[in-house]
């Protein structure tokens, strides 16, 4: 989950639900 920040920028709407 370390790359989450880097990927979050690309998949903000997709990862935002997984992280939050």
Secondary structure, DSSP 8 states (H G I E B T S, - for coil): --THHHHHHHSHHHHHHHH-
